[in-house]
Amino acid sequence: MKRYIGIDVSKARLDVAVHDSAQCFSCDNTEAAVEALVKKMKELEPELIVMEATGGYERLCAAMLAAGLALSVVNPRQVRDFAKSTGILAKTDRLDARVLAHFGAAIKPEPRALPDAQQQLLDELMLRRRQIVAGLVAEKNRLGMARTDAVKKSLREAVAFYERLLADVDRQVGEHIERSPLWRAREDLLRSFKGVGPVSSRTLIGDLPELGTLDRKRIAALVGVAPLARDSGKRKGTRAIFGGRGQVRAALYMVAITAIRANDPIRQFYQRLRAAGKPAKVAIVACMRKILIILNAMVRTQSRWNEHLVIS
């Protein structure tokens, strides 16, 4: 019998459920407790273990389970939507574990290898960069609204502080990428495309490690730049993008805006779409998707950008 196991992760505890079984138990989220859990999981011989990405609390358990067991760390929103589709609206740790086990049995997500220590550090540095940028933007917005000298002085000091933090984390990211010959070569490759700068190249390296390993449809769907149909009966709804990796999509947006000005094939592609009556936003998203497909092919073939070999 194939067993699918769901593990709901919190800071202090793990709740474990086996699909189509009454088995459900909890343990501490500590190294000693997880070591005992791994032994129990090996005895059960599961087809797949499913847990959600929880922002870091899952890492200890995932790292120990992945050594010898099929594990998939999935998007929490996808699991929540699955739960709602099956009529489960309540939310408890034990119930979430059962939903994860059911999700594994029904959807059968692919087991995925965990990022190594280098990738994890880069992930955390890029996350910290996004947090600092968010703080910097917020303080600049407040500065624009401030009216008194005392508040303006305080906000200028805060802006200067965040700018120092940003410069420091950018230095750390650059040094970390420089230490890896693979990442160094990938950054050089990506930046050969007119429109890709240091921030966007590092975002792609850190937040889209699948680049170059998937086909064009799957990479577009993963990032969230594949237009999804909204048709019903005779009604033809407007195609829209949603889901995917927002931080990668934001980086691609900036790449597209720059490429529309500086990259001849992308500018011509954008102009053709606008001449055909496409709204500016639709044309920009189409450019984002085209750029992603081009970059994916460049990484897969290890070929630098050549505007005479544009992918249709």
Residue pairs with C-beta under 8 A, 6 or more apart in sequence:
2 47
2 105
3 18
3 19
3 21
3 44
3 45
3 46
3 47
4 18
4 19
4 46
4 47
4 48
4 49
4 50
4 101
4 102
4 104
4 105
5 16
5 17
5 18
5 19
5 41
5 44
5 46
5 48
5 49
5 50
5 101
5 104
6 16
6 17
6 19
6 49
6 50
6 51
6 96
6 97
6 98
6 99
6 100
6 101
6 102
6 103
6 104
7 14
7 15
7 16
7 17
7 49
7 50
7 51
7 61
7 97
7 100
8 14
8 15
8 16
8 17
8 51
8 52
8 93
8 94
8 96
8 97
8 100
9 29
9 51
9 52
9 54
9 57
9 58
9 61
10 29
10 54
10 57
10 93
11 29
11 57
12 28
12 29
13 26
13 27
13 28
13 29
13 93
14 26
14 27
14 28
14 29
14 33
14 34
14 37
14 61
15 24
15 25
15 26
15 93
15 94
15 96
15 97
16 23
16 24
16 25
16 26
16 27
16 37
16 97
17 23
17 24
17 94
17 97
17 98
17 100
17 101
18 24
18 44
18 46
18 101
19 98
19 101
19 102
19 104
19 105
20 105
24 94
24 97
24 98
26 93
26 94
27 33
27 34
27 36
27 37
29 57
29 60
29 61
30 60
31 60
31 64
34 60
34 61
34 64
34 65
35 64
37 61
37 64
37 65
38 64
38 65
38 67
38 68
38 69
41 49
41 65
41 69
42 68
42 69
46 69
46 70
47 70
47 104
48 70
48 71
48 72
48 104
48 108
48 109
48 111
49 65
49 69
49 70
49 71
49 72
49 104
50 71
50 72
50 74
50 100
50 101
50 103
50 104
50 109
51 58
51 61
51 62
51 71
51 72
51 73
51 74
51 100
52 58
52 73
52 74
52 75
52 76
52 79
52 100
53 73
53 74
53 75
53 76
54 76
58 73
59 120
62 71
62 73
62 114
63 114
65 71
66 113
66 114
70 111
71 111
71 112
71 114
72 104
72 109
72 110
72 111
72 112
73 112
73 114
74 100
74 103
74 109
77 243
78 103
79 96
79 99
79 100
79 103
82 99
82 102
82 103
82 106
82 107
83 89
83 91
83 96
83 99
83 103
86 99
86 102
88 95
88 99
103 109
115 123
115 209
118 176
118 180
119 206
119 209
121 176
122 173
122 176
122 177
122 183
122 205
122 206
123 206
123 207
125 169
125 172
125 173
125 176
125 206
126 173
126 202
126 203
126 206
126 207
126 247
128 169
129 166
129 169
129 170
129 173
130 247
132 162
132 165
132 166
132 169
133 166
135 162
136 159
136 162
136 163
136 166
139 155
139 158
139 159
139 162
140 159
142 155
143 152
143 155
143 156
143 159
146 152
146 155
170 198
173 202
173 206
174 198
174 202
176 183
177 183
177 184
177 187
177 202
177 205
178 184
183 205
186 201
186 205
186 299
187 198
187 201
187 202
187 205
189 298
189 299
189 302
189 303
189 304
190 196
190 200
190 201
190 204
190 205
190 295
190 298
190 299
191 197
191 198
191 201
192 298
192 304
192 305
193 255
193 259
193 263
193 291
193 294
193 295
193 298
193 305
194 258
194 259
194 262
194 263
194 305
194 307
195 255
195 256
195 258
195 259
195 262
195 263
195 266
195 291
196 204
196 255
196 295
197 255
197 258
199 251
199 254
200 251
200 252
200 254
200 255
203 247
203 248
203 251
204 211
204 248
204 251
204 295
207 245
207 247
207 248
207 251
208 222
208 223
208 245
208 248
210 219
210 222
211 219
211 295
211 296
211 299
212 296
212 298
212 299
212 300
213 300
214 222
214 296
216 293
216 296
216 297
217 226
219 292
219 293
219 296
220 226
220 289
220 292
220 293
221 244
222 244
222 245
223 244
223 245
223 248
223 249
223 252
223 292
224 241
224 242
224 243
224 244
224 245
224 246
224 249
225 241
225 244
225 249
225 252
225 285
225 288
225 289
225 292
226 241
226 289
227 239
227 240
227 241
227 285
228 239
228 240
228 241
228 242
229 237
229 239
230 237
230 238
230 239
230 240
231 237
241 249
241 285
249 288
252 288
252 291
252 292
253 284
253 288
255 288
255 291
256 266
256 284
256 287
256 288
256 291
257 284
259 266
259 267
259 287
259 291
260 266
260 267
260 270
260 284
260 287
261 267
263 307
264 307
265 307
265 310
266 287
266 290
266 291
269 286
269 287
269 290
270 283
270 284
270 286
270 287
273 282
273 283
273 286
274 280
274 283
278 286
290 311
293 311
294 305
294 310
294 311
297 303
297 311
298 304
298 305
303 309
